Amino acid sequence: MFADYHLHTEFSDDSREPMENQIQRAIDLGVEEICFTDHVDYGIKKDWSEGNIIWRSGDGMNYASSDADALANVNYPEYFGKLLRMKETYKGRLVIRQGLEFGIQSCTLDRFEDLWQRYGDQLDFTLLSMHQVDNKELWNQQYQQGKSQQEYNEGYYNEILKVMNSFDHYSVLAHLDLINRYDRQGVYPFEGVEDLIAEILKKAIDDGKGIELNTSSWHYQLNDTQPARKILKLYRDLGGRIITVGSDAHRTEFVADHIRDAYDILKNEIGFEQICTFEHMEPRFHEL
């Protein structure tokens, strides 16, 4: 199986790539199955229908309001409608699954529960991501500001665990150690958060959830995989079996980027024998 299970399109606020381009690139590369996982980040973004926002429709155009700083989540009706059209258009050439990337925080859980009630029956797969804590972004250092490296690392992982204890509608934990990408003090020692990460992984395993190996670590020139090899090994040693691999491509040039390298690491360095795809929120196992 050659699959890319983390892809973004024009329906994500941080991508301008038409869905068709991502699909055609995947076909050209010989990818067998993909899952689109466009962004939903309540707390810092509104839904497409709430007004006073910038939102990107299926025609790839931006529709701006007077508030130039506001951004919108996925336009769900257009997104799912286009996915259905693409699945029909490319039937027999590529398996296309319907997903979303849930950028959840403990303060936005109610919004995601409501979203799940509205659209859960249309989803094959969902990523649980942590891009913000207390509505403060990681990438621009809003969350890290005024905290020690220990404080913001422990706070980040505690927030993930808090969400997991209250929210069940996800498939895998995406780029679990994402905070490493934005840590200007260098990667915090694994041993300092190992117990917290172990608790997160045990919870995921107990709940029948998995983790993701996100290959954008090559694009960002990180010194390790994301999550790091120590996390992947800990997950396997704890009995975890459900793992997906995704490029996190926001542009066509990164579709399926280093997916085969990730497979090699999982099999030959970590000891996994299978990777997963998903259908109707259920994992499907494939030999590496």
Secondary structure as the mmCIF struct_conf table of DSSP 4:
data_model
#
loop_
_struct_conf.conf_type_id
_struct_conf.id
_struct_conf.beg_label_comp_id
_struct_conf.beg_label_asym_id
_struct_conf.beg_label_seq_id
_struct_conf.end_label_comp_id
_struct_conf.end_label_asym_id
_struct_conf.end_label_seq_id
STRN STRN1 ALA A 3 LEU A 7
TURN_TY1_P TURN_TY1_P1 GLU A 10 PHE A 11
BEND BEND1 SER A 12 SER A 12
TURN_TY1_P TURN_TY1_P2 ASP A 13 ASP A 14
HELX_RH_AL_P HELX_RH_AL_P1 MET A 19 ASP A 28
TURN_TY1_P TURN_TY1_P3 LEU A 29 GLY A 30
STRN STRN2 GLU A 33 VAL A 40
STRN STRN3 TYR A 42 TYR A 42
TURN_TY1_P TURN_TY1_P4 GLY A 43 ILE A 44
STRN STRN4 LYS A 45 LYS A 46
TURN_TY1_P TURN_TY1_P5 TRP A 48 SER A 49
BEND BEND2 GLU A 50 ILE A 53
STRN STRN5 TRP A 55 ARG A 56
TURN_TY1_P TURN_TY1_P6 GLY A 58 ASP A 59
BEND BEND3 GLY A 60 GLY A 60
STRN STRN6 ASN A 62 TYR A 63
BEND BEND4 SER A 66 SER A 66
TURN_TY1_P TURN_TY1_P7 ALA A 68 ASP A 69
STRN STRN7 ALA A 72 ALA A 72
HELX_RH_AL_P HELX_RH_AL_P2 TYR A 76 THR A 89
TURN_TY1_P TURN_TY1_P8 TYR A 90 ARG A 93
STRN STRN8 VAL A 95 GLY A 103
HELX_RH_3T_P HELX_RH_3T_P1 SER A 106 THR A 108
HELX_RH_AL_P HELX_RH_AL_P3 LEU A 109 TYR A 119
HELX_RH_3T_P HELX_RH_3T_P2 GLY A 120 GLN A 122
BEND BEND5 ASP A 124 ASP A 124
STRN STRN9 PHE A 125 SER A 129
STRN STRN10 GLN A 132 VAL A 133
TURN_TY1_P TURN_TY1_P9 ASP A 134 ASN A 135
STRN STRN11 LYS A 136 GLU A 137
BEND BEND6 LEU A 138 LEU A 138
TURN_TY1_P TURN_TY1_P10 TRP A 139 ASN A 140
BEND BEND7 GLN A 141 GLN A 141
TURN_TY1_P TURN_TY1_P11 GLN A 142 GLY A 146
BEND BEND8 LYS A 147 LYS A 147
HELX_RH_AL_P HELX_RH_AL_P4 GLN A 149 MET A 164
TURN_TY1_P TURN_TY1_P12 ASN A 165 SER A 166
BEND BEND9 SER A 171 SER A 171
STRN STRN12 VAL A 172 LEU A 173
BEND BEND10 HIS A 175 HIS A 175
TURN_TY1_P TURN_TY1_P13 LEU A 176 ASP A 177
HELX_RH_3T_P HELX_RH_3T_P3 LEU A 178 TYR A 182
TURN_TY1_P TURN_TY1_P14 ARG A 184 GLN A 185
HELX_LH_PP_P HELX_LH_PP_P1 VAL A 187 PRO A 189
HELX_RH_AL_P HELX_RH_AL_P5 PHE A 190 ASP A 206
TURN_TY1_P TURN_TY1_P15 ASP A 207 GLY A 208
STRN STRN13 GLY A 210 ASN A 214
TURN_TY1_P TURN_TY1_P16 THR A 215 THR A 215
HELX_RH_AL_P HELX_RH_AL_P6 SER A 216 HIS A 219
TURN_TY1_P TURN_TY1_P17 TYR A 220 GLN A 221
BEND BEND11 ASN A 223 ASP A 224
STRN STRN14 GLN A 226 GLN A 226
BEND BEND12 PRO A 227 PRO A 227
HELX_RH_AL_P HELX_RH_AL_P7 ARG A 229 ASP A 237
TURN_TY1_P TURN_TY1_P18 LEU A 238 GLY A 239
STRN STRN15 ILE A 243 GLY A 246
STRN STRN16 ALA A 249 ALA A 249
BEND BEND13 HIS A 250 ARG A 251
HELX_RH_3T_P HELX_RH_3T_P4 THR A 252 PHE A 254
TURN_TY1_P TURN_TY1_P19 VAL A 255 HIS A 258
HELX_RH_AL_P HELX_RH_AL_P8 ILE A 259 ASP A 264
HELX_RH_PI_P HELX_RH_PI_P1 ILE A 265 ILE A 270
STRN STRN17 GLN A 274 GLU A 279
TURN_TY1_P TURN_TY1_P20 HIS A 280 MET A 281
STRN STRN18 GLU A 282 GLU A 287
#
